[in-house]
Amino acid sequence: MAGPQDALIAKAAKDALQPLGFRRKGRSRIWLLDRDWWTVVVEFQPSGWTKGSYLNVAAHWLWSSSGHLSFDHGHRVDGFIEFESLDQFAPAARRMAESAAVEAVRLTGLFSSIEATAAELIVQQDCRADRTHGGWPEYNAAIAAGLAGMLPKATSLLASVNDSRIKPQADQMASLAHDPAAFRQAVCELIARQREALHFGPVAAITF
């Protein structure tokens, strides 16, 4: 059941995030900014123990075709803010929402193009301490690299994926990596399916 903290969070999020183009996901504490091939996810995460909220902000790549939201590139912002009273929590909720807006703007700048995205994801993947179990980081970097025209790098990254949940899709994309047009078309189809699953509207032509 929604409590007074939920109403304060919803108002603060609407004031800070809606002007940036965010929309609320139903009646949840999740707000989404549609970027055609990816989305900024802001979650005012509740605690199972007490009233209040954490704040999570991340990018979600829509080529996952998983049918659900994931925090693909991002992190928790600040610590838990506990609800003590209306007077105490209202300004705290505003500060959280403003922090979410700042981080969202940072992410949209960081991932302003597919070339910038590929560069960032490749660096992040290369810096990982444990790369023995190739999974989503390798897959996401591979897709971005392929879309950016870095097909040899995409092929190498896709070949490193050995997570059984992702490998069939990675192998399918690897089989198309020699053909830029076919690779891009396959990614667009994945994005279209994910957009439909998340109840986003269709995009006539995605510009990467």
One Martini backbone bead per residue (centre of mass of N, CA, C, O) as a GRO file, in nm:
protein
  208
    1MET     BB    1   0.097   0.036   0.022
    2ALA     BB    2   0.071   0.355  -0.006
    3GLY     BB    3   0.245   0.630   0.113
    4PRO     BB    4   0.354   0.944   0.187
    5GLN     BB    5   0.632   0.901   0.043
    6ASP     BB    6   0.521   0.844  -0.244
    7ALA     BB    7   0.398   1.122  -0.300
    8LEU     BB    8   0.661   1.283  -0.266
    9ILE     BB    9   0.821   1.140  -0.485
   10ALA     BB   10   0.631   1.192  -0.723
   11LYS     BB   11   0.648   1.499  -0.714
   12ALA     BB   12   0.955   1.534  -0.733
   13ALA     BB   13   0.988   1.377  -1.000
   14LYS     BB   14   0.805   1.548  -1.174
   15ASP     BB   15   0.960   1.818  -1.137
   16ALA     BB   16   1.257   1.702  -1.230
   17LEU     BB   17   1.190   1.489  -1.484
   18GLN     BB   18   0.969   1.577  -1.684
   19PRO     BB   19   1.131   1.814  -1.829
   20LEU     BB   20   1.332   1.579  -1.960
   21GLY     BB   21   1.109   1.332  -2.051
   22PHE     BB   22   0.991   1.177  -1.837
   23ARG     BB   23   0.825   0.873  -1.729
   24ARG     BB   24   0.600   0.696  -1.562
   25LYS     BB   25   0.568   0.367  -1.433
   26GLY     BB   26   0.287   0.398  -1.369
   27ARG     BB   27   0.279   0.355  -1.001
   28SER     BB   28   0.566   0.367  -0.965
   29ARG     BB   29   0.927   0.437  -0.889
   30ILE     BB   30   0.958   0.458  -1.202
   31TRP     BB   31   1.167   0.628  -1.446
   32LEU     BB   32   1.160   0.723  -1.803
   33LEU     BB   33   1.401   0.772  -2.077
   34ASP     BB   34   1.360   0.796  -2.413
   35ARG     BB   35   1.632   0.690  -2.666
   36ASP     BB   36   1.521   0.442  -2.852
   37TRP     BB   37   1.798   0.239  -2.778
   38TRP     BB   38   1.754   0.370  -2.492
   39THR     BB   39   1.735   0.407  -2.124
   40VAL     BB   40   1.655   0.591  -1.853
   41VAL     BB   41   1.678   0.477  -1.512
   42VAL     BB   42   1.462   0.557  -1.237
   43GLU     BB   43   1.493   0.456  -0.886
   44PHE     BB   44   1.285   0.454  -0.597
   45GLN     BB   45   1.393   0.248  -0.363
   46PRO     BB   46   1.273   0.043  -0.149
   47SER     BB   47   1.235  -0.093   0.168
   48GLY     BB   48   1.182  -0.387   0.370
   49TRP     BB   49   1.204  -0.223   0.667
   50THR     BB   50   1.155   0.085   0.575
   51LYS     BB   51   1.081   0.397   0.527
   52GLY     BB   52   1.175   0.506   0.195
   53SER     BB   53   1.493   0.565  -0.004
   54TYR     BB   54   1.650   0.489  -0.281
   55LEU     BB   55   1.893   0.558  -0.558
   56ASN     BB   56   1.862   0.473  -0.906
   57VAL     BB   57   2.088   0.506  -1.197
   58ALA     BB   58   2.042   0.405  -1.548
   59ALA     BB   59   2.122   0.216  -1.823
   60HIS     BB   60   1.916   0.075  -2.091
   61TRP     BB   61   1.938  -0.170  -2.329
   62LEU     BB   62   1.711  -0.247  -2.596
   63TRP     BB   63   1.879  -0.509  -2.718
   64SER     BB   64   1.809  -0.745  -2.513
   65SER     BB   65   1.518  -0.880  -2.527
   66SER     BB   66   1.397  -0.961  -2.221
   67GLY     BB   67   1.127  -0.789  -2.105
   68HIS     BB   68   1.313  -0.621  -1.905
   69LEU     BB   69   1.454  -0.436  -1.673
   70SER     BB   70   1.792  -0.298  -1.655
   71PHE     BB   71   2.113  -0.228  -1.500
   72ASP     BB   72   2.373  -0.173  -1.718
   73HIS     BB   73   2.457   0.149  -1.652
   74GLY     BB   74   2.523   0.203  -1.311
   75HIS     BB   75   2.396   0.337  -0.990
   76ARG     BB   76   2.402   0.426  -0.676
   77VAL     BB   77   2.262   0.717  -0.521
   78ASP     BB   78   2.347   0.741  -0.248
   79GLY     BB   79   2.158   0.687   0.025
   80PHE     BB   80   1.941   0.623   0.261
   81ILE     BB   81   1.608   0.759   0.302
   82GLU     BB   82   1.428   0.827   0.577
   83PHE     BB   83   1.110   0.822   0.704
   84GLU     BB   84   0.974   1.057   0.953
   85SER     BB   85   0.841   1.303   0.792
   86LEU     BB   86   0.705   1.533   0.596
   87ASP     BB   87   0.907   1.767   0.657
   88GLN     BB   88   1.165   1.589   0.614
   89PHE     BB   89   1.105   1.436   0.326
   90ALA     BB   90   1.044   1.646   0.110
   91PRO     BB   91   1.337   1.764   0.067
   92ALA     BB   92   1.468   1.488   0.021
   93ALA     BB   93   1.311   1.417  -0.237
   94ARG     BB   94   1.411   1.657  -0.401
   95ARG     BB   95   1.711   1.584  -0.390
   96MET     BB   96   1.687   1.314  -0.526
   97ALA     BB   97   1.560   1.413  -0.792
   98GLU     BB   98   1.794   1.604  -0.862
   99SER     BB   99   2.010   1.382  -0.873
  100ALA     BB  100   1.875   1.225  -1.101
  101ALA     BB  101   1.893   1.449  -1.312
  102VAL     BB  102   2.200   1.479  -1.316
  103GLU     BB  103   2.261   1.181  -1.397
  104ALA     BB  104   2.096   1.180  -1.657
  105VAL     BB  105   2.260   1.398  -1.802
  106ARG     BB  106   2.525   1.246  -1.793
  107LEU     BB  107   2.433   0.998  -1.959
  108THR     BB  108   2.341   1.149  -2.218
  109GLY     BB  109   2.630   1.252  -2.270
  110LEU     BB  110   2.789   0.981  -2.273
  111PHE     BB  111   2.536   0.861  -2.477
  112SER     BB  112   2.509   1.047  -2.758
  113SER     BB  113   2.633   0.796  -2.913
  114ILE     BB  114   2.740   0.503  -3.047
  115GLU     BB  115   3.040   0.569  -3.036
  116ALA     BB  116   3.051   0.655  -2.738
  117THR     BB  117   2.934   0.394  -2.627
  118ALA     BB  118   3.142   0.195  -2.730
  119ALA     BB  119   3.386   0.319  -2.593
  120GLU     BB  120   3.284   0.291  -2.300
  121LEU     BB  121   3.220  -0.019  -2.294
  122ILE     BB  122   3.501  -0.116  -2.368
  123VAL     BB  123   3.650   0.005  -2.132
  124GLN     BB  124   3.483  -0.131  -1.909
  125GLN     BB  125   3.541  -0.422  -2.001
  126ASP     BB  126   3.858  -0.407  -1.996
  127CYS     BB  127   3.852  -0.328  -1.667
  128ARG     BB  128   3.775  -0.586  -1.575
  129ALA     BB  129   3.876  -0.823  -1.351
  130ASP     BB  130   3.644  -1.031  -1.459
  131ARG     BB  131   3.655  -1.219  -1.788
  132THR     BB  132   3.567  -1.537  -1.775
  133HIS     BB  133   3.242  -1.455  -1.778
  134GLY     BB  134   3.077  -1.404  -2.037
  135GLY     BB  135   2.831  -1.141  -2.083
  136TRP     BB  136   2.665  -0.854  -2.088
  137PRO     BB  137   2.911  -0.664  -2.122
  138GLU     BB  138   3.007  -0.796  -2.386
  139TYR     BB  139   2.747  -0.779  -2.547
  140ASN     BB  140   2.697  -0.472  -2.534
  141ALA     BB  141   2.970  -0.390  -2.656
  142ALA     BB  142   2.928  -0.541  -2.923
  143ILE     BB  143   2.679  -0.397  -3.030
  144ALA     BB  144   2.797  -0.114  -3.028
  145ALA     BB  145   3.039  -0.178  -3.211
  146GLY     BB  146   2.879  -0.271  -3.458
  147LEU     BB  147   2.716  -0.002  -3.497
  148ALA     BB  148   3.005   0.162  -3.517
  149GLY     BB  149   3.189  -0.038  -3.719
  150MET     BB  150   3.333  -0.257  -3.510
  151LEU     BB  151   3.340  -0.568  -3.612
  152PRO     BB  152   3.589  -0.715  -3.494
  153LYS     BB  153   3.523  -0.643  -3.201
  154ALA     BB  154   3.244  -0.769  -3.194
  155THR     BB  155   3.333  -1.057  -3.256
  156SER     BB  156   3.518  -1.093  -3.012
  157LEU     BB  157   3.306  -1.040  -2.791
  158LEU     BB  158   3.099  -1.258  -2.875
  159ALA     BB  159   3.305  -1.498  -2.838
  160SER     BB  160   3.323  -1.440  -2.510
  161VAL     BB  161   3.046  -1.554  -2.476
  162ASN     BB  162   2.929  -1.805  -2.206
  163ASP     BB  163   2.652  -1.746  -2.130
  164SER     BB  164   2.374  -1.941  -2.167
  165ARG     BB  165   2.157  -1.700  -2.180
  166ILE     BB  166   2.327  -1.546  -2.432
  167LYS     BB  167   2.477  -1.714  -2.652
  168PRO     BB  168   2.268  -1.755  -2.879
  169GLN     BB  169   2.251  -1.449  -2.945
  170ALA     BB  170   2.553  -1.403  -2.991
  171ASP     BB  171   2.582  -1.607  -3.226
  172GLN     BB  172   2.382  -1.472  -3.413
  173MET     BB  173   2.532  -1.197  -3.430
  174ALA     BB  174   2.804  -1.313  -3.530
  175SER     BB  175   2.683  -1.417  -3.810
  176LEU     BB  176   2.639  -1.086  -3.892
  177ALA     BB  177   2.921  -0.922  -3.868
  178HIS     BB  178   2.988  -0.913  -4.192
  179ASP     BB  179   2.697  -0.747  -4.201
  180PRO     BB  180   2.596  -0.440  -4.129
  181ALA     BB  181   2.296  -0.440  -4.218
  182ALA     BB  182   2.209  -0.704  -4.075
  183PHE     BB  183   2.296  -0.624  -3.793
  184ARG     BB  184   2.118  -0.372  -3.766
  185GLN     BB  185   1.846  -0.511  -3.818
  186ALA     BB  186   1.859  -0.705  -3.576
  187VAL     BB  187   1.873  -0.487  -3.360
  188CYS     BB  188   1.607  -0.345  -3.431
  189GLU     BB  189   1.434  -0.593  -3.362
  190LEU     BB  190   1.510  -0.610  -3.066
  191ILE     BB  191   1.414  -0.328  -2.990
  192ALA     BB  192   1.119  -0.359  -3.073
  193ARG     BB  193   1.054  -0.584  -2.868
  194GLN     BB  194   1.133  -0.426  -2.613
  195ARG     BB  195   0.943  -0.189  -2.650
  196GLU     BB  196   0.686  -0.356  -2.640
  197ALA     BB  197   0.731  -0.488  -2.357
  198LEU     BB  198   0.755  -0.178  -2.226
  199HIS     BB  199   0.544   0.016  -2.369
  200PHE     BB  200   0.657   0.142  -2.614
  201GLY     BB  201   0.679   0.313  -2.879
  202PRO     BB  202   0.729   0.330  -3.193
  203VAL     BB  203   1.006   0.350  -3.432
  204ALA     BB  204   1.059   0.427  -3.748
  205ALA     BB  205   1.373   0.549  -3.711
  206ILE     BB  206   1.680   0.464  -3.603
  207THR     BB  207   1.933   0.670  -3.457
  208PHE     BB  208   2.281   0.607  -3.384
   0.00000   0.00000   0.00000
